[in-house]
Amino acid sequence: MSTKSKDSRPGGRSARVRAAVHQATVDLVHEIGADKVTIPAVARRAGVNPSSLYRRWGTISALLADVATRQHDEETPELHGELREDLERVAVWTLNDLSRPGGVAFFRAEVAPDVDDRRAGLRECLRRVSTRFQAALEAPARRGERTPSLEQVLDRVVAPLYFRVVFSIPETDEAYARSLVAELCDDAGPGPAATPRSSA
């Protein structure tokens, strides 16, 4: 077996180095702020040669974006199959994730200066948040309950949360997140999903 295949397998050296670098990045963001974190600083904290980080990630923005992707994929709120309660859980989780130390910084890192990288980062961010909220809609929809569309959730819950956190608008708290969900669910109305009428 080649050295390359050993390093790239799950649990191999490459995975251990990535985990160490990610943890060092998170720790430094919490300690000094994302704007002060550099590749050499992360390398020193992780005990890795800086050249390895430059080869793998290239820039600190790319590294921050990679950390954000891993955190979002590994940490997801638990769902119980009830529409409003699950939407509230995901909305509160999303708010807390953005509001934690470095949360907005990790999001901004995905919105890279390069146009192509920015589009890719935004698409990935949208994919992750859509997947979480879509999961909250699926069980009620399978039971035939009336549910808002994913687009409505993104427009009326996700967009306001991101906007208010990014611009540090006061009173953007868990109660506000729940109120967005309540308004959306109230507008959707109770009862079974509407079925299209057949034409006479």
C-alpha positions in Angstrom: 0.0 0.0 0.0 1.4 3.4 -0.9 2.0 6.2 1.6 -0.6 8.3 -0.2 -3.4 5.7 0.3 -2.4 5.3 4.0 -2.6 9.0 4.6 -5.9 9.5 2.8 -7.8 6.7 4.4 -10.3 7.5 7.2 -8.3 7.7 10.5 -5.0 7.9 8.6 -2.4 10.6 9.1 -4.1 13.0 6.7 -7.3 12.8 8.8 -5.4 13.3 12.0 -3.6 16.4 10.6 -6.9 17.8 9.3 -8.5 17.3 12.7 -5.6 19.0 14.5 -5.6 21.9 12.1 -9.4 22.4 12.4 -9.2 22.3 16.2 -6.3 24.8 16.2 -8.3 27.1 13.9 -11.4 27.0 16.1 -9.3 27.6 19.3 -7.5 30.6 17.7 -10.7 32.1 16.4 -12.2 31.9 19.9 -9.1 33.4 21.5 -8.0 36.2 19.2 -10.8 36.6 16.6 -10.9 35.3 13.0 -9.4 38.5 11.5 -6.2 37.9 13.4 -5.8 34.2 12.6 -3.1 33.3 10.1 -1.9 30.1 8.5 1.5 30.2 10.4 -0.4 30.7 13.7 -2.6 27.7 13.0 0.4 25.6 12.0 2.2 26.4 15.2 -0.8 25.6 17.3 -1.4 22.3 15.4 2.2 21.3 15.3 2.2 21.2 11.5 4.6 22.7 8.9 2.9 25.8 7.5 3.8 24.6 3.9 1.4 21.7 4.4 -1.4 24.0 5.2 -0.6 26.3 2.2 -0.6 23.2 -0.1 -3.9 21.9 1.2 -5.9 25.1 1.8 -3.9 27.9 0.2 -5.5 30.7 2.2 -6.8 31.3 5.7 -10.3 32.0 4.2 -10.3 28.6 2.5 -9.3 26.9 5.8 -12.0 28.8 7.7 -14.6 27.7 5.1 -13.5 24.1 5.4 -13.8 24.2 9.2 -17.3 25.7 8.8 -18.4 22.9 6.5 -17.2 20.2 8.9 -18.9 21.9 11.9 -22.2 22.2 10.0 -22.1 18.6 8.7 -21.2 17.1 12.1 -23.5 19.1 14.4 -27.2 19.0 13.6 -30.2 19.5 15.8 -32.3 16.6 16.9 -35.8 16.4 15.3 -38.9 14.8 16.6 -41.3 15.0 13.7 -43.5 17.9 14.8 -43.5 20.8 12.3 -43.5 23.9 14.5 -41.3 22.4 17.2 -38.7 21.1 14.7 -38.6 24.3 12.7 -38.0 26.1 16.0 -35.2 23.8 17.0 -33.5 24.3 13.6 -34.0 28.0 13.7 -32.6 28.4 17.2 -29.7 26.1 16.3 -29.0 28.2 13.2 -29.1 31.4 15.3 -26.8 29.9 18.0 -24.4 28.6 15.4 -24.1 32.0 13.8 -23.9 33.8 17.2 -21.2 31.6 18.7 -17.6 32.9 18.9 -16.4 33.0 15.3 -19.7 31.9 13.8 -20.2 34.9 11.6 -16.5 34.9 10.8 -16.7 31.3 9.5 -19.8 32.3 7.4 -17.9 35.3 6.0 -15.0 33.1 5.1 -17.2 31.1 2.8 -18.2 34.3 1.0 -14.6 34.6 -0.4 -13.3 37.6 -2.3 -12.9 35.6 -5.5 -16.2 35.5 -7.5 -16.1 31.8 -8.3 -15.1 30.9 -4.7 -17.8 33.2 -3.4 -20.5 31.5 -5.5 -19.3 28.1 -4.5 -19.2 29.0 -0.8 -22.7 30.5 -0.9 -24.1 27.5 -2.7 -22.6 25.2 -0.1 -23.9 27.3 2.7 -27.4 27.3 1.2 -27.2 23.5 0.7 -26.4 22.9 4.3 -29.1 25.2 5.7 -31.6 23.9 3.2 -30.9 20.3 4.2 -31.5 21.0 7.9 -34.8 22.8 7.4 -36.0 20.4 4.7 -35.5 17.6 7.2 -37.9 19.4 9.6 -40.6 19.6 6.8 -40.4 16.0 5.6 -42.2 14.1 8.4 -45.2 16.4 8.6 -45.5 16.5 4.8 -45.5 12.7 4.7 -48.4 12.7 7.2 -50.3 15.0 4.8 -50.0 18.1 7.0 -50.0 21.5 5.5 -46.4 22.7 5.6 -44.7 25.8 4.2 -42.4 25.3 1.3 -38.6 25.3 1.8 -38.5 28.6 -0.2 -40.8 30.2 2.3 -38.7 28.9 5.2 -35.6 30.4 3.6 -37.2 33.7 2.9 -39.0 34.2 6.2 -36.8 32.4 8.8 -33.3 31.9 7.5 -32.8 35.2 5.6 -33.9 37.4 8.6 -31.7 35.5 11.0 -28.6 35.8 8.8 -29.3 39.4 8.1 -29.7 40.4 11.7 -26.7 38.5 13.0 -24.4 39.7 10.3 -25.4 43.3 10.9 -25.5 42.8 14.8 -29.1 44.0 15.1 -30.2 44.0 18.8 -32.8 41.5 20.2 -31.9 38.9 17.7 -32.4 36.1 20.2 -34.1 32.7 20.5 -37.5 34.3 21.1 -37.1 36.2 17.9 -36.2 33.0 16.0 -39.2 31.2 17.4 -41.5 34.2 16.5 -40.4 33.9 12.9 -41.3 30.2 12.8 -44.7 30.9 14.6 -45.6 33.6 12.1 -44.8 31.3 9.2 -46.7 28.3 10.6 -49.7 30.5 11.5 -49.8 31.7 7.9 -49.5 28.1 6.6 -52.6 27.2 8.7 -53.6 24.0 10.3 -55.1 20.9 8.7 -54.2 18.7 5.8 -52.3 19.8 2.8 -54.5 21.2 0.0 -55.1 18.9 -2.9 -55.5 20.2 -6.4 -59.1 20.3 -7.7 -59.8 18.2 -10.7 -61.2 20.0 -13.7 -64.8 19.4 -14.6 
